[in-house]
Structure formats: C-alpha cells, structure tokens
Amino acid sequence: MFTWTKTRLYSLLRWSEKYTKTDMVYFFVSNVWLNLGRIISLGMGLILTTAFANLLSQESFGTYQYVLAAASVVGAFTLNNMSGALMRAVAQGKQHVVPGVVKAMMWWSVPAALMSAGIGGYYFYHHNTTLGYGFIFIALFNILSNGYGLSKSVILAKAQFGRAFWQGVARSGFPVAVIVATLYLTHNIIWILAAYFFSNALASYVQYLIILRRYDIHASHADVDDTVRFGKQLSVLGFFVLISGQIDQLLLFHFVGATALAVYALALTPVQEARNLLDNVLSILFPKLAAKEKEEAKKGLSLRLKQLTVMAIVGTIGYIVLIPFLFTFLFPKYLPSILVSQVLALIILFQPRGIIDTYIIAHGEIKKRYVAVLSSQAVEFVLFCALIPLFGLWGAVWATILSEAGAALALYLIYKTL
C-alpha cells in the first residue's frame, strides 16, 4: 500500500511540473522537511510564549522583549548578514570557508560587544540593574551566538532539509527547555535573560562542532576574503534592516511603556511565525537559484511571484479567522492583542517580495539591493518615529503595515528592471 501511494504521489508531482515549471519532487520533499521544522518551531515558540504570557507580568514580559530588541540593534553593528554570503559560498561548493568566516564574524562582533557593555554600565550608573545586566549579557554572549550561529547556513545551502530539520529541533529545543525551566523556578527577569543568552550561545557552539565534523570541513584561507567582502556588502544593508526592524519596540518601550510593548509583541509574534511559513519556499529555491545562470534563474521569477501571492492571500485570510481562538485559549490576559494581531496580519500579503530578494542575493545584485533596502528602510524609520510618539500602539501597527507595503513596492519596481 505504501509503495503504491508513493508511486502515485511521485507520478502526480511529475505531472504537475508542466504547470508549476519546477522540480516538484524536490520541492515537495524539501517543503515537507521545512514545514515539519516550522511546525516544531511553532510548537516550541508557542510553549515559550504561553509560559511568558501566563507566568510573567506584562511589564516584565515587555522588559524582556526590549532587551531582545536591543540585542538585535547591537547585532546590527556586526557583519549582520554574513549568513547570506556564507550560503552563497557553500552553494557554490566552497564549504572550506566556514571556519574562517565564523572567526571573522566573531572579531567583527567585538566592537559591538564593547558598545553594549558601555550601555550596560550606563544603566548600572542610573541604578537600573535589570537593563544593566541585560546589556552585559548581550556583550558577553552575542559574540559566540553571532559566530557559531552561522553554521545553520551550511545545511540550508546544501539543500539537506531533512538534516536541517533534526538539527533545528535540537538547536531550538535546548534554549526553550532552559528558558521555560527558569520561568517556573523564578520570575526574576535577570535570571531569565541569562538563561536566554547562555542557552542560545551554547546551542550554537554545539551545532557548529557537529556540522564541522559531519561535513568534514577543514579550514582554508581560499575564498574566505571574498566571502567576507560580500558579507560586508550585505551587512551594510542589514544594518538598516535590523535598526528599522527593532525601532518599533524600542520606541514603544520609551514612549508608551513595557505593558504596551508586551501587547504589541504578543500580537506580532504569531504573525511573524505565519509569515515565516512562506520563507520555507525561499529557502528551497535559494540553492536552485544560486546554481543557475543569472538569465535562466530570472525567467522563472514571474511565475514564482504569482504562486507566492496566492499562498499569501490564503494564509492571511486563514490567520485572521483562526487567531482569536488561539488567544482566547492560550493568552487570556492578552485579549486586546487579538484585533492588533488581525490588523498586523496584512503584512503577510507583502511576503512574496522575498523571491525577488532571494534572486538578488543569489546572484550578487548588490546595487539593486542597496536601492530597495535603503529606500524602504528609510521610509520605515520615518514612519515609526513619526507615528509611535503620536499614536502609541496603533501608530506602531500602521507604521509596520505601511513600511511593509513600501518595501514590497521598492522590490517590485526593481523586479520590473531585471
């Protein structure tokens, strides 16, 4: 029975290729593994979010989110987009660059760590020990997490999605277990932040060692400089993406308070997870796009864009309908977040733009990416700075939606010039 089903499914997938214009067997198998990984990730994220929402006060949860947002901003001052450069190198058969790229990433993280330590000292001086310790943890552990965390790119670049699934379960499961255990033992936000940063750094290091051994990777200086140079180019853009991507939470914390930030963060988190489901398709397509000649890869962009748009529309409608049940059952203290989350779900509609960005990265179209990212991030930054002080929580919501629409428009205009 199993063999018959497998044969019929294989035949159906091959038949569908004349309509989808892609290797459907590769797409189906890869997507199964990535979706399994996403389901596990969603499950673990749900456990963690439920624990935070029910065991911590809204103010403490908001403070936790603020420190995590600050960690991303500090990370912007490193080679923050080195993963894209490393994926490109590995997809082109240059896996020997991994140790050298990881080492470069760590060295470039040191100035940001010193900056974070200085901010922590500032908070200690003003007797805010919670934020003081938070920034010290960022300084101590982000160097390790930034460097060793790049190893995930190796598996994805090799399109070994089954292996990526099992690695991802272990990589994400350990920090979640440590943080949840800490939440049950104490409500002290300092210990919870320590658990978060330590567990993630340790998990990244272990994953790095496993990948070096599994793929028999030995350090070589060949191609490292070129990969790091490309990573620097991507990171200039990544700087603006990370800054504008966290400015909403930083401004909400300072202008409205930790409680409003908690409501906003809990509303936005499931939207981002839903949107990440579409990113599975992009992860599957990246190795294929990188391996093809530029003109050949460009021919299929129009069809892929239409396919992703249909998926985004269905996903948005499904999310808006289902999210009230999730919040009522799991987050009864955050019912005001339901409407906020439903409105924020509109950003899922703009996710198909990622296929254009994937093509641009895969084929090194840095100038075009500069234009798209800088213009859209400038608009996003201005919107957040203008609307949050005036309208608070809802200012952040509408600024998020308008900035996503602007980013999609910028990439679409570039797409028309490809």
C-alpha positions in Angstrom: 0.0 0.0 0.0 2.8 2.4 1.0 4.7 1.6 -2.3 1.6 2.2 -4.4 0.9 5.5 -2.6 4.5 6.7 -3.0 4.4 5.8 -6.7 1.1 7.6 -7.4 2.3 10.6 -5.5 5.6 10.7 -7.5 3.6 10.4 -10.7 1.3 13.2 -9.7 4.2 15.5 -8.8 5.9 14.9 -12.1 2.7 15.5 -13.9 2.2 18.8 -12.1 5.6 20.1 -13.2 4.2 21.2 -16.7 2.1 23.7 -14.8 4.4 24.8 -11.9 7.5 24.8 -14.0 9.7 23.5 -11.2 11.1 20.2 -9.8 8.0 19.2 -7.8 9.6 16.2 -6.2 12.5 18.2 -4.9 10.0 21.0 -3.8 7.6 18.5 -2.1 10.3 16.6 -0.2 12.1 19.8 0.8 8.9 21.5 1.9 7.8 18.6 4.0 11.0 18.8 6.0 10.9 22.5 6.3 7.3 22.5 7.3 8.0 19.8 9.9 10.7 22.1 11.2 8.4 25.1 11.1 5.7 23.1 12.9 8.2 22.1 15.6 9.5 25.6 15.9 5.9 26.9 16.1 5.2 24.4 18.8 8.2 25.4 20.8 7.6 29.1 20.3 4.0 28.5 21.4 5.2 26.8 24.6 7.6 29.6 25.3 5.2 32.4 24.6 2.5 30.7 26.6 4.9 30.5 29.6 5.8 34.1 29.3 2.2 35.3 28.9 0.9 33.4 31.9 3.9 33.3 34.3 5.2 36.8 33.9 3.6 40.2 34.4 3.1 42.3 31.2 5.7 44.8 32.4 8.3 42.0 32.9 7.5 40.5 29.5 7.8 43.9 27.9 11.2 44.5 29.5 12.3 41.1 28.2 11.2 42.0 24.7 13.0 45.3 25.0 16.3 43.6 25.8 15.9 41.2 22.9 15.2 44.1 20.6 18.2 45.9 21.9 20.3 42.8 21.2 19.3 42.8 17.6 20.2 46.5 17.3 23.6 45.8 18.8 23.9 43.0 16.3 23.4 45.5 13.5 26.9 46.8 14.2 28.5 43.4 13.3 28.6 41.5 10.0 24.9 41.0 10.5 24.2 39.5 7.1 27.1 37.1 6.8 24.7 34.1 6.6 23.7 35.1 3.1 27.3 35.4 1.9 28.1 32.0 3.6 25.1 30.3 2.0 26.2 31.6 -1.4 29.7 30.3 -0.9 28.6 26.9 0.3 26.0 26.5 -2.5 28.9 27.1 -4.9 30.9 24.3 -3.4 33.2 26.4 -1.1 32.4 24.9 2.3 36.0 25.2 3.3 35.4 28.9 4.1 33.1 28.1 7.1 35.8 28.3 9.9 37.4 31.4 8.5 34.0 33.2 8.1 32.9 32.2 11.6 36.2 33.6 13.0 35.8 36.8 11.0 32.3 37.2 12.3 33.5 36.9 15.9 36.2 39.5 15.5 33.7 41.9 13.9 31.4 41.4 16.8 33.9 42.7 19.4 33.3 46.4 18.9 29.5 45.9 19.2 30.1 43.9 22.4 32.1 46.8 23.9 29.4 49.2 23.0 26.8 47.0 24.7 28.9 46.8 27.8 29.2 50.6 27.9 25.4 50.9 27.7 25.1 48.3 30.5 27.4 50.5 32.6 25.2 53.5 31.9 22.2 51.7 33.2 24.0 50.5 36.3 25.1 54.0 37.0 21.4 55.1 36.9 20.5 52.1 39.2 18.6 50.2 36.6 20.2 46.8 37.3 17.8 44.8 35.1 18.7 46.6 31.9 22.3 46.9 33.1 22.6 43.1 33.3 20.6 42.7 30.1 23.2 44.7 28.1 26.1 42.9 29.8 24.6 39.6 28.7 24.4 40.9 25.2 28.1 41.9 25.3 29.2 38.5 26.7 27.2 36.1 24.6 26.4 37.7 21.3 30.0 37.2 20.0 29.5 33.4 20.3 25.9 33.4 19.0 26.8 35.6 16.1 29.7 33.5 15.0 28.7 29.9 15.7 25.1 30.6 14.7 26.2 30.9 11.0 26.6 27.2 10.8 22.8 26.7 10.0 23.6 28.3 6.6 25.7 25.3 5.7 22.9 22.8 5.8 20.4 25.1 4.0 22.9 25.9 1.3 23.4 22.2 0.7 19.6 21.7 0.4 19.7 18.9 3.0 16.4 19.9 4.6 15.9 16.6 6.4 19.1 17.1 8.3 18.3 20.8 8.8 15.0 19.6 10.5 16.7 17.4 13.1 19.5 20.0 13.7 16.8 22.7 14.1 14.8 20.7 16.6 17.9 20.2 18.8 19.1 23.8 18.3 15.8 25.4 19.2 14.6 22.8 21.8 17.5 23.2 24.2 17.1 27.0 24.8 13.3 26.7 25.0 13.7 24.0 27.7 16.2 26.0 29.7 14.1 29.2 29.5 10.8 27.5 30.4 12.5 25.8 33.3 13.9 29.1 34.5 10.5 30.7 34.2 9.0 28.1 36.5 11.8 28.5 39.0 11.9 32.3 39.2 10.2 35.4 37.9 13.4 37.4 38.1 13.9 38.9 34.7 17.7 39.0 35.1 17.9 35.2 35.5 15.5 34.7 32.6 17.7 36.9 30.4 20.8 35.0 31.5 19.1 31.7 30.6 18.1 33.0 27.2 21.6 34.3 26.2 23.6 31.4 27.7 21.4 28.6 26.2 21.4 30.1 22.7 25.2 30.6 22.7 25.8 27.0 23.9 23.4 25.5 21.4 25.0 27.5 18.5 28.5 26.3 19.5 27.4 22.6 19.7 25.7 22.8 16.3 28.8 24.4 14.8 31.0 21.5 16.0 28.6 18.9 14.7 28.5 20.5 11.3 32.3 20.7 11.0 32.5 17.0 11.8 29.5 15.8 9.7 30.7 17.6 6.5 34.4 17.0 7.2 35.1 20.8 6.9 38.7 21.8 7.3 39.8 25.5 7.4 41.3 27.1 4.3 42.1 30.7 3.6 41.0 30.3 0.0 37.8 32.3 -0.9 37.4 33.5 2.7 38.3 37.1 1.9 35.9 37.2 -1.0 33.1 35.7 1.1 33.7 38.2 4.0 33.8 41.0 1.5 30.4 40.0 0.1 29.1 39.6 3.7 30.3 43.2 4.4 28.3 44.5 1.4 25.2 42.7 2.5 25.7 43.8 6.1 25.6 47.5 5.2 22.1 46.9 4.1 21.5 44.5 7.0 22.4 47.3 9.4 19.4 49.4 8.3 17.1 46.4 8.2 18.0 45.5 11.8 17.8 49.0 13.1 14.4 49.8 11.5 13.2 46.3 12.3 13.6 46.9 16.1 12.9 50.6 16.3 9.2 50.0 16.8 9.8 48.0 20.0 12.4 50.5 21.3 10.2 53.5 20.7 7.1 51.8 22.2 9.1 50.9 25.4 10.3 54.5 25.8 7.1 56.4 24.8 4.3 54.1 25.9 5.8 51.7 28.3 6.7 48.0 28.8 3.0 46.9 29.0 2.1 48.3 25.6 5.2 46.7 24.2 4.1 43.3 25.6 0.7 43.7 23.9 2.3 44.6 20.6 5.0 41.9 20.8 2.5 39.2 21.5 0.3 40.3 18.7 3.2 40.5 16.2 4.9 37.2 17.1 2.3 34.8 15.6 2.1 37.0 12.5 5.8 36.7 12.0 5.7 32.9 12.5 2.9 32.6 9.9 4.9 34.8 7.5 7.9 32.6 8.1 6.0 29.6 6.6 6.4 31.3 3.2 10.1 31.7 3.8 10.3 27.9 3.6 9.7 28.3 -0.2 12.5 30.8 -0.4 14.9 28.5 1.4 14.1 25.7 -1.0 14.6 28.0 -4.0 17.8 29.6 -2.9 20.2 26.7 -3.8 18.5 26.3 -7.2 18.7 30.0 -8.0 22.3 30.2 -6.9 23.4 27.3 -9.0 21.7 28.6 -12.2 23.0 31.2 -14.6 21.5 34.6 -14.0 19.3 34.8 -17.1 18.0 31.3 -16.6 17.1 32.0 -13.0 15.4 35.3 -13.9 13.0 33.6 -16.3 11.0 31.8 -13.6 10.6 34.8 -11.3 7.2 35.9 -12.6 5.6 32.5 -12.1 7.1 32.1 -8.6 5.8 35.6 -7.7 2.2 34.7 -8.7 2.4 31.4 -6.9 3.6 33.0 -3.6 1.0 35.7 -3.9 -1.8 33.2 -3.9 -0.3 31.4 -0.9 0.0 34.8 0.9 -3.7 35.6 0.4 -4.9 32.3 1.6 -2.6 32.5 4.6 -3.7 36.0 5.6 -7.4 35.0 5.5 -6.8 31.8 7.5 -4.8 33.7 10.1 -7.4 36.4 10.6 -10.1 33.8 11.1 -8.2 31.5 13.4 -6.1 33.8 15.7 -9.0 34.8 18.1 -9.3 31.1 19.1 -5.6 30.9 19.9 -5.5 34.0 22.1 -8.7 33.1 23.9 -7.4 29.7 24.8 -3.7 30.4 25.4 -3.4 34.1 26.2 -6.5 35.2 28.2 -4.5 38.0 29.7 -3.8 39.5 26.3 -7.2 39.6 24.6 -6.7 43.2 23.5 -3.9 41.8 21.3 -6.4 39.9 19.1 -7.5 42.9 17.0 -3.9 44.2 16.8 -2.7 40.9 15.5 -5.5 40.6 12.9 -4.6 44.0 11.5 -0.9 43.2 11.5 -1.7 40.0 9.6 -2.0 42.2 6.5 1.8 42.2 6.3 1.7 38.6 5.2 0.3 39.8 1.9 3.7 41.5 1.1 5.9 38.5 1.8 6.0 37.3 -1.8 8.6 40.1 -2.4 11.1 37.7 -0.8 11.5 35.8 -4.1 12.9 38.9 -5.7 15.3 39.5 -2.8 16.4 35.8 -2.9 17.3 36.2 -6.6 19.2 39.4 -5.9 21.3 37.8 -3.1 21.8 34.6 -5.0 23.3 36.4 -8.0 25.1 39.2 -6.2 23.0 42.1 -7.5 24.2 44.3 -4.6 23.5 47.7 -6.2 19.9 46.9 -6.8 19.5 45.5 -3.3 21.0 48.7 -1.9 18.4 50.8 -3.7 15.5 48.6 -2.5 16.6 48.2 1.1 17.8 51.8 1.8 14.7 53.4 0.3 12.3 51.1 2.2 14.1 51.2 5.5 14.3 55.0 5.4 10.5 55.1 4.9 10.0 52.6 7.8 12.3 54.5 10.2 10.5 57.8 9.5 7.0 56.2 9.9 7.9 54.6 13.3 9.5 57.8 14.6 6.5 59.9 13.4 3.6 57.7 14.3 4.6 56.0 17.6 5.0 59.2 19.6 1.7 60.5 18.3 -0.5 57.3 18.3 1.3 54.9 20.6 0.5 51.2 20.0 -1.7 51.8 16.9 1.0 54.1 15.5 3.3 51.1 15.5 0.7 48.9 13.9 0.1 51.2 10.9 3.7 52.1 10.5 4.5 48.4 10.3 1.9 47.8 7.6 2.8 50.9 5.5 6.5 50.1 5.7 6.0 46.5 4.5 3.9 47.9 1.6 6.7 50.3 0.8 9.4 47.5 0.9 7.3 45.4 -1.4 6.8 48.3 -3.8 10.5 49.0 -3.9 11.4 45.4 -4.8 8.6 45.2 -7.4 9.9 48.2 -9.2 13.4 46.7 -9.2 11.9 43.4 -10.5 10.5 45.3 -13.4 14.0 46.4 -14.3 15.6 43.0 -14.1 
